Amino acid sequence: MRHLLSIPRLASRAFSTTVRQMKNKVPERQKVFLEDNGLPIHIKGGSTDVLLYRLTMTITIAGTGFSLYWLLLACLPKSKA
């Protein structure tokens, strides 16, 4: 029971001693996005952004095609054969 009562004290001590100064990386990232290299803004982040963009476009086009297919199927009358 005694060790359960000391947990808040240990937690506060751990958090108070692990304060680190973080470097501001925003100006560096702004330089990458502001340089004129002919790329659209959504691809300037690198290969990860290109991959995410292509995946999003693929899912969007496939979903639109799938929706149009089912819409066409719903519009056509069923044959009474």
Secondary structure, DSSP 8 states (H G I E B T S, - for coil): -HHHHTHHHHHHHHHHH--------HHHHHHHHHS-SS--GGGTT-HHHHHHHHHHHHHHHHHHHHHHHHHHHHHS-----
